[in-house]
Amino acid sequence: MKSSYITPTVTIFDEKGRIDVEQNLRVYDFIKPHVSGFVVMGSTGEFFSLNMESSRQLIKACGGFAKGDMKVYAGASRLDVNESVELANCAHEQGLDGVMIISPYYFPLGDEAIFDFYSTIASQTPAKIFIYNFPERTGYSVSPEVCLRLADKYPNIIGMKDTIPDTAHTAQVINTVKRQIPHFEVYAGYDNNFAHTVLSGGNGCIGGLSNIVPEFFASWMRAFSNSDLVAVGQHQRAVDRLMAVYGVNAPFIPTFKKALQLKGVIQSDRCSSPFNTLNAVQTQQLQDILTAADSYK
Protein backbone atom coordinates (compact mmCIF):
# COMPACT_ATOMS: atom_id res chain seq x y z
CA MET A 1 0.00 0.00 0.00
CA LYS A 2 1.43 3.35 -1.06
CA SER A 3 1.82 6.15 1.46
CA SER A 4 3.60 9.50 1.72
CA TYR A 5 5.05 11.44 4.62
CA ILE A 6 5.76 15.12 4.11
CA THR A 7 7.64 17.18 6.70
CA PRO A 8 6.39 20.68 7.59
CA THR A 9 9.87 21.93 8.37
CA VAL A 10 10.88 24.34 11.09
CA THR A 11 12.41 27.65 10.04
CA ILE A 12 15.90 28.30 11.42
CA PHE A 13 16.95 31.83 12.36
CA ASP A 14 20.37 33.23 13.18
CA GLU A 15 21.22 35.08 16.40
CA LYS A 16 19.73 38.28 14.97
CA GLY A 17 16.44 36.67 13.99
CA ARG A 18 17.19 36.52 10.29
CA ILE A 19 16.64 33.53 8.02
CA ASP A 20 19.71 31.31 8.25
CA VAL A 21 19.77 29.70 4.82
CA GLU A 22 22.65 27.33 5.59
CA GLN A 23 21.01 25.89 8.69
CA ASN A 24 17.67 25.51 6.94
CA LEU A 25 19.42 23.53 4.21
CA ARG A 26 20.89 21.29 6.92
CA VAL A 27 17.38 20.46 8.07
CA TYR A 28 16.35 19.58 4.52
CA ASP A 29 19.41 17.37 4.11
CA PHE A 30 18.68 15.67 7.45
CA ILE A 31 15.18 14.59 6.44
CA LYS A 32 15.89 14.01 2.74
CA PRO A 33 16.80 10.29 2.91
CA HIS A 34 13.68 9.42 4.86
CA VAL A 35 10.54 11.32 3.85
CA SER A 36 8.54 11.92 0.68
CA GLY A 37 9.00 15.67 0.72
CA PHE A 38 8.76 18.80 2.80
CA VAL A 39 6.90 22.07 3.01
CA VAL A 40 8.41 25.28 4.33
CA MET A 41 6.41 28.03 5.99
CA GLY A 42 3.64 25.91 7.38
CA SER A 43 2.53 26.45 10.96
CA THR A 44 5.63 24.59 12.19
CA GLY A 45 7.66 26.93 9.99
CA GLU A 46 6.28 30.05 11.72
CA PHE A 47 4.78 31.48 8.52
CA PHE A 48 2.73 33.88 10.63
CA SER A 49 5.85 35.78 11.71
CA LEU A 50 7.64 35.98 8.36
CA ASN A 51 7.44 39.05 6.19
CA MET A 52 7.29 38.86 2.42
CA GLU A 53 11.03 39.35 1.97
CA SER A 54 11.88 36.47 4.32
CA SER A 55 9.22 34.30 2.70
CA ARG A 56 10.66 34.87 -0.76
CA GLN A 57 14.15 34.17 0.60
CA LEU A 58 13.09 30.76 1.90
CA ILE A 59 11.30 29.92 -1.33
CA LYS A 60 14.43 30.75 -3.32
CA ALA A 61 16.54 28.61 -0.99
CA CYS A 62 14.17 25.71 -1.64
CA GLY A 63 14.33 26.33 -5.35
CA GLY A 64 18.09 25.78 -5.25
CA PHE A 65 17.95 22.70 -3.04
CA ALA A 66 18.97 19.40 -4.68
CA LYS A 67 15.70 17.67 -3.82
CA GLY A 68 16.15 14.51 -5.87
CA ASP A 69 12.92 12.53 -5.86
CA MET A 70 11.40 14.59 -3.05
CA LYS A 71 8.46 16.92 -3.44
CA VAL A 72 9.09 20.43 -2.13
CA TYR A 73 6.28 22.83 -1.29
CA ALA A 74 6.01 26.26 0.27
CA GLY A 75 3.39 27.82 2.45
CA ALA A 76 1.72 30.82 0.82
CA SER A 77 -0.64 31.63 3.66
CA ARG A 78 -1.35 35.34 3.96
CA LEU A 79 -4.42 37.24 5.06
CA ASP A 80 -3.84 39.54 2.07
CA VAL A 81 -4.96 37.37 -0.83
CA ASN A 82 -2.71 39.31 -3.23
CA GLU A 83 0.32 38.35 -1.16
CA SER A 84 -0.76 34.71 -1.28
CA VAL A 85 -0.91 34.96 -5.06
CA GLU A 86 2.52 36.60 -5.14
CA LEU A 87 4.11 33.86 -3.01
CA ALA A 88 2.40 31.12 -5.00
CA ASN A 89 3.76 32.57 -8.24
CA CYS A 90 7.21 32.93 -6.67
CA ALA A 91 7.16 29.25 -5.65
CA HIS A 92 6.09 28.22 -9.15
CA GLU A 93 8.85 30.32 -10.74
CA GLN A 94 11.43 28.72 -8.46
CA GLY A 95 10.36 25.26 -9.57
CA LEU A 96 8.68 24.12 -6.37
CA ASP A 97 6.01 21.44 -6.60
CA GLY A 98 3.23 23.55 -5.17
CA VAL A 99 2.00 25.64 -2.25
CA MET A 100 -0.09 25.11 0.86
CA ILE A 101 -2.52 27.85 1.89
CA ILE A 102 -4.50 28.03 5.10
CA SER A 103 -8.04 29.38 4.89
CA PRO A 104 -8.41 32.91 6.33
CA TYR A 105 -8.33 33.11 10.07
CA TYR A 106 -9.61 35.52 12.77
CA PHE A 107 -13.28 35.59 11.66
CA PRO A 108 -15.15 32.33 10.95
CA LEU A 109 -16.21 32.18 7.31
CA GLY A 110 -19.08 30.57 5.45
CA ASP A 111 -18.72 28.24 2.50
CA GLU A 112 -19.09 30.91 -0.18
CA ALA A 113 -16.43 33.14 1.36
CA ILE A 114 -14.03 30.19 1.59
CA PHE A 115 -14.77 29.23 -2.00
CA ASP A 116 -14.18 32.81 -3.18
CA PHE A 117 -10.88 33.05 -1.29
CA TYR A 118 -9.34 29.97 -2.90
CA SER A 119 -10.93 30.81 -6.26
CA THR A 120 -9.23 34.20 -6.28
CA ILE A 121 -5.83 32.59 -5.73
CA ALA A 122 -6.27 29.60 -8.02
CA SER A 123 -7.37 31.77 -10.91
CA GLN A 124 -4.25 33.95 -10.66
CA THR A 125 -1.47 31.37 -10.35
CA PRO A 126 -0.39 28.22 -12.19
CA ALA A 127 0.99 26.86 -8.92
CA LYS A 128 -0.51 23.66 -7.57
CA ILE A 129 -2.41 24.36 -4.36
CA PHE A 130 -3.10 22.38 -1.21
CA ILE A 131 -5.96 23.62 0.94
CA TYR A 132 -4.79 23.82 4.55
CA ASN A 133 -7.66 23.10 6.91
CA PHE A 134 -6.84 23.91 10.55
CA PRO A 135 -10.06 24.68 12.45
CA GLU A 136 -8.25 25.03 15.80
CA ARG A 137 -6.62 28.14 14.33
CA THR A 138 -9.26 29.45 11.94
CA GLY A 139 -12.39 28.77 13.99
CA TYR A 140 -14.12 26.78 11.24
CA SER A 141 -13.56 23.83 8.93
CA VAL A 142 -13.38 23.72 5.15
CA SER A 143 -16.17 21.33 4.21
CA PRO A 144 -15.74 18.34 1.87
CA GLU A 145 -18.34 19.91 -0.42
CA VAL A 146 -16.31 23.11 -0.79
CA CYS A 147 -13.20 21.03 -1.49
CA LEU A 148 -15.02 19.18 -4.22
CA ARG A 149 -16.31 22.39 -5.82
CA LEU A 150 -12.84 23.90 -5.80
CA ALA A 151 -11.03 20.82 -7.09
CA ASP A 152 -13.63 20.34 -9.79
CA LYS A 153 -13.40 23.93 -11.03
CA TYR A 154 -9.65 24.50 -10.62
CA PRO A 155 -7.30 21.72 -11.77
CA ASN A 156 -4.43 23.35 -9.87
CA ILE A 157 -6.18 22.75 -6.53
CA ILE A 158 -4.79 19.28 -5.97
CA GLY A 159 -5.22 18.37 -2.31
CA MET A 160 -5.80 19.12 1.34
CA LYS A 161 -3.88 19.00 4.58
CA ASP A 162 -6.52 18.26 7.20
CA THR A 163 -5.17 19.26 10.60
CA ILE A 164 -7.99 18.05 12.76
CA PRO A 165 -7.91 15.54 15.65
CA ASP A 166 -11.14 13.82 14.62
CA THR A 167 -10.40 11.59 11.63
CA ALA A 168 -14.07 11.59 10.63
CA HIS A 169 -13.72 14.86 8.69
CA THR A 170 -10.67 13.56 6.82
CA ALA A 171 -12.55 10.41 5.88
CA GLN A 172 -15.43 12.54 4.60
CA VAL A 173 -13.05 14.52 2.37
CA ILE A 174 -11.63 11.26 1.02
CA ASN A 175 -15.08 9.83 0.34
CA THR A 176 -16.50 13.03 -1.12
CA VAL A 177 -13.59 14.33 -3.20
CA LYS A 178 -11.26 11.42 -4.05
CA ARG A 179 -14.18 9.27 -5.11
CA GLN A 180 -14.90 11.76 -7.93
CA ILE A 181 -11.39 13.19 -8.40
CA PRO A 182 -8.97 10.33 -7.67
CA HIS A 183 -5.82 12.42 -8.06
CA PHE A 184 -6.91 14.78 -5.24
CA GLU A 185 -4.44 14.20 -2.40
CA VAL A 186 -5.56 14.05 1.22
CA TYR A 187 -3.09 14.29 4.10
CA ALA A 188 -3.60 14.18 7.84
CA GLY A 189 -2.10 17.04 9.80
CA TYR A 190 -1.45 15.07 12.99
CA ASP A 191 1.23 12.38 13.03
CA ASN A 192 -0.93 9.90 14.90
CA ASN A 193 -3.60 10.06 12.16
CA PHE A 194 -1.24 8.87 9.41
CA ALA A 195 -2.27 5.21 9.38
CA HIS A 196 -5.99 5.95 9.62
CA THR A 197 -5.77 8.33 6.67
CA VAL A 198 -3.90 5.84 4.49
CA LEU A 199 -6.21 2.96 5.43
CA SER A 200 -9.20 5.18 4.62
CA GLY A 201 -7.88 5.78 1.12
CA GLY A 202 -5.93 9.01 1.70
CA ASN A 203 -2.33 9.72 0.81
CA GLY A 204 -0.52 10.09 4.12
CA CYS A 205 0.46 12.81 6.54
CA ILE A 206 2.11 16.21 6.68
CA GLY A 207 3.30 15.80 10.25
CA GLY A 208 5.74 17.73 12.40
CA LEU A 209 7.42 14.85 14.25
CA SER A 210 9.19 13.90 11.03
CA ASN A 211 11.42 16.93 11.60
CA ILE A 212 13.13 15.12 14.46
CA VAL A 213 12.71 11.36 13.87
CA PRO A 214 12.34 11.10 10.07
CA GLU A 215 13.79 7.58 10.02
CA PHE A 216 10.86 6.37 12.11
CA PHE A 217 8.39 7.56 9.49
CA ALA A 218 10.47 6.02 6.70
CA SER A 219 10.11 2.72 8.56
CA TRP A 220 6.36 3.25 8.90
CA MET A 221 6.01 3.89 5.18
CA ARG A 222 7.95 0.69 4.47
CA ALA A 223 5.51 -1.22 6.67
CA PHE A 224 2.69 0.03 4.46
CA SER A 225 4.63 -0.79 1.28
CA ASN A 226 5.13 -4.33 2.55
CA SER A 227 1.47 -4.64 3.58
CA ASP A 228 2.76 -5.54 7.04
CA LEU A 229 -0.19 -4.64 9.23
CA VAL A 230 1.56 -5.94 12.35
CA ALA A 231 4.37 -3.46 11.80
CA VAL A 232 1.87 -0.73 10.93
CA GLY A 233 0.20 -1.31 14.28
CA GLN A 234 3.52 -1.30 16.11
CA HIS A 235 4.39 2.04 14.58
CA GLN A 236 0.98 3.40 15.51
CA ARG A 237 1.51 2.51 19.16
CA ALA A 238 4.99 4.05 19.03
CA VAL A 239 3.78 7.31 17.52
CA ASP A 240 1.06 7.52 20.13
CA ARG A 241 3.89 7.65 22.68
CA LEU A 242 5.98 10.03 20.60
CA MET A 243 3.12 12.52 20.57
CA ALA A 244 4.34 13.43 24.08
CA VAL A 245 6.85 15.69 22.31
CA TYR A 246 4.01 18.11 21.57
CA GLY A 247 3.28 18.43 25.30
CA VAL A 248 6.77 19.50 26.39
CA ASN A 249 6.08 23.15 25.60
CA ALA A 250 3.23 25.22 24.21
CA PRO A 251 3.65 25.99 21.41
CA PHE A 252 5.66 22.97 20.29
CA ILE A 253 7.90 24.74 17.77
CA PRO A 254 10.74 25.51 20.24
CA THR A 255 10.67 21.81 21.22
CA PHE A 256 11.31 20.71 17.64
CA LYS A 257 14.19 23.14 17.27
CA LYS A 258 15.75 22.06 20.56
CA ALA A 259 15.49 18.43 19.42
CA LEU A 260 17.32 19.24 16.20
CA GLN A 261 19.93 21.13 18.19
CA LEU A 262 20.41 18.18 20.55
CA LYS A 263 20.87 15.92 17.53
CA GLY A 264 23.54 18.25 16.16
CA VAL A 265 21.59 19.12 13.01
CA ILE A 266 21.35 22.85 13.73
CA GLN A 267 23.18 25.33 15.96
CA SER A 268 20.47 27.86 16.79
CA ASP A 269 17.13 27.01 18.36
CA ARG A 270 15.95 30.61 18.21
CA CYS A 271 12.27 31.16 17.46
CA SER A 272 10.35 34.21 16.38
CA SER A 273 8.97 36.45 19.11
CA PRO A 274 7.21 35.84 21.48
CA PHE A 275 8.23 32.16 21.57
CA ASN A 276 10.88 31.22 24.13
CA THR A 277 13.44 28.43 24.02
CA LEU A 278 13.07 25.44 26.35
CA ASN A 279 14.25 25.62 29.95
CA ALA A 280 16.47 22.96 31.54
CA VAL A 281 13.57 20.89 32.88
CA GLN A 282 11.82 20.85 29.52
CA THR A 283 15.04 20.01 27.72
CA GLN A 284 15.57 16.99 29.97
CA GLN A 285 11.98 15.91 29.42
CA LEU A 286 12.52 16.14 25.67
CA GLN A 287 15.80 14.24 25.92
CA ASP A 288 14.06 11.42 27.79
CA ILE A 289 11.43 11.14 25.04
CA LEU A 290 14.07 11.11 22.32
CA THR A 291 16.08 8.44 24.14
CA ALA A 292 12.98 6.28 24.39
CA ALA A 293 12.26 6.94 20.70
CA ASP A 294 15.50 5.21 19.73
CA SER A 295 13.83 1.90 20.56
CA TYR A 296 10.97 2.63 18.12
CA LYS A 297 13.15 2.66 15.02
N, C-alpha and C positions, 0 to 999 in steps of 0.2 A: 504494500500500500504506500503510495507516494505521499510525502509530507514536506513542508518547508518551515524553517525557523529563521525569522528575520530579526536582527538585533536593532532596537531603537537606541543608538549609541549615546553615551554621555558626551558632553562638550567640555573640552579641557581648556582652561584659561591659564595664562601666565600670572606672575606675581602682581601684575598691574591690572589684572582683569581683562586682558585682551585675549583674543583667540590665539591659541598656541598651535599652529598648524602642525609642527613636527610631532607634538605629543598626541594630537588627534589621529595622525597617521599611524602612530604606534598602536593605538586602540584598534584601528581597522586591521592592521597586520595581525594583531593578537587573535582576533575572532575569525579572520579570513579562512583558516584551514577547516573550520568547524561548522559554520552556519551557511544558510542559503543566500544571505544578503544582509544589508543594514540600511537603516534610515537615519539620517542626521536631522536634528532640529524637530524631534518629536517632543513629547512632554519630558521624557528622560533627558533630552538634549537641551532643556531650558529655552525652548523657542520663544517663550513669553518675555524673556529678558534681553533678547538679541535685537539690535537695530538692523536696519536694512543693509548697511555696509558690512556688518559682521556676518549676516546671513548670506550675502553674496560671496564673501570670502570663504565660508565653509563650503558652499556649493562648488566654487572653483577648485578648492582643495580636493573634493570628491571627484570632480571631473578629471583630475590628473592622477588619481589613484589607480594603480594597476590591479583592477578588480578581478581579473580572470573570469571565471564562470559565475561569479556572484552577481546579484542584482543590487544596485545602489539607488536609493531614493533620498529625497530631501523633503522635509516639512516645508510647506508654504502657507502656514496658518497665520493669517493676519485678520484683524477686525476690519481693516480697510481692504475691501475686495480688490481694489486696483493694485495694492501691494501684493496680494496673493497671486494675481495674474502676472505681475512682474517677476516674482520669484519662480513661479511655474515656468515661465518662458526662459528665465536664466538657467534653470535646471535642465530644460530641454536642450538649450544651446550648448551646454557643457557635456551633453551626452549621457546624462543620468537616465535611469530607466523609468522614472516617474516621480510624482509628488504625493504627499499625504496632507490632507487639509481637514482640520477640525471644523465642525459646524460652529457658527457664531455663538459666543458665550456672553454672559451677563444677564440678558433677558431671555426667558424661554420663548421659543418660536414655534409657530404652527407649520403644518406641512407645506403650505404654499410658499411661505417665506424661506424655508429650507431649500425647497426646490428652486426658487429664484436665485438664491445665493450660489448654489453649485452650477446652475445654468449659466449665470453671468461669467463664471470662471471658465467653465468647459468650452464655452463658445468663443473665448478669446485666447486660447492656448492649444497647441498641439500636444502638450504634455499629457501623459497618462496620469490619471487621478485616482487616488484611493480616498474614499470618504472615511473620516476619522470620527467614529461615534464614541463619545465619552460623557455619558449623562451625569456622572458625578461632578463634572466640571462645567457642563453647559446648562444643566438643569432640565434637560429633556433628551429624548432619544430620537434618532433618525429612524423612521419606521421602515419595515421591509417594503411597503408599497411605494414609498418615496424613492428608495433605492432602485426598485424595478423601473419606475418611470424615468429616472435619470440615466440608468444604464441602457435602457431601451432607446432613449433619444440621443444620447451622446456616447459614441463608441469609445471615446477616450476616458470615460469613467469606467474603470476596470475592476474595482473591488472595494472592500470595506475592512477597516480595522475596528473590531467591536469590543471596546474596552468596557465590559460590563460583567459583574460577578455572576449573574444569573445566565446560564448557558441557553435558556429557553429563547431569548431574543435572537441569539446567534443562529440557533437552529431554524428559527422562522425566516431569517434572511436567506439561509441556505435553501430552504424549501421553496421560498417565494421567488428568489432571483435566480439562483443557479439552475433550478429546474427549467426555466425558460431561456436563460443565458448561461450556458455551461462554462464559458470562459471567465465569468465573473468570479473573482477571487475573494474568499472570506477568511479572515484571520481573527483569532481570539486576541485580546489585549492583555490577558492575564496568563502567566506561565502555566498555572495549574489547570487551565481550560484547554490546553493544547490537544490532548488526546481526545477529549470529548468532541472538539471541533472537527478533527480529522475523521473520527468514527462516524460523525454525523454527515460527512460528505464535504466538509470545508477543506481549506488548504493548509492550515497550520496556525502559527502564532507569531505575533510581533511582540516579543516578551523581553522585559528588562534584565532578567537574571542571566540571559545569555551574554551580557557584558562581562560577567565575572567568572562564569563556569561554562564557557561555550562548548567544551568537550563533552560535557554531560548531555547537552541537547543534540550534539552530533550522534552520540550513542543512542539517544531516544529515537531519532530519525531512522537510524539503522534498524532498530527493533521493528519499526513500522515497515521498512523496506523488506525485512525478512519475514513479515507476517508473524512475528513472535509475540503473541499476546501476553505470554507470561512476563517477558521482559518489558513490554509496554506497561503492564501493571506495576512492575517493580519500580520503573521510572516514575510512574504517577505517585506512588507512595513516597518516593524520595523527594520529588518536587514539592509535595505537600509539606514536607519538613523544611525544605529550602526556603519556602515562602516566609519563614521567620526573618529572613534578611530584611524584608520590607518593614518589619516592626522595630528594628533597631533605632530608627530615627524617623521623625516626621518633619519634612518629607524625606523620602528614601534616597534622593539623588546624592547627597553627601556620603551615604553609606556605600553606594556603588563606586564612587570615586576613591574612597578610602580603601575599598577592597582591591581596586586596580593598583593603588599605590603600594599596598602590602604585598601584592604579587610582583612588584617591580616593573609593571607595565608603564606606569606614568610616574612623574615626579611630583606634580602639583595636584592637590585635591581641592583646590579653591573652587567655590561655587559663586554664582551671581548673588548679589544682595537681594533679600536679607537672610539667605541660607547660611548656616554656620557649619563648620567642620565638626566631626565627631569628637567627643571628649574621651578620656582614657577608659572609662567604664564601658562606653559604647564600642570603642575600638576592640576591647577584649571580648565583648559579647560577639562582635562580628567575627573576630578571629576564631572563636570557638565554633561558630557555625561553619566557617570555611574549612576548618580542620575536620569536622564531621563530614563535610561534603566530599572530602577526598575518598571516602569509602563508597560513595554513590557511583563513582565513575565506572 
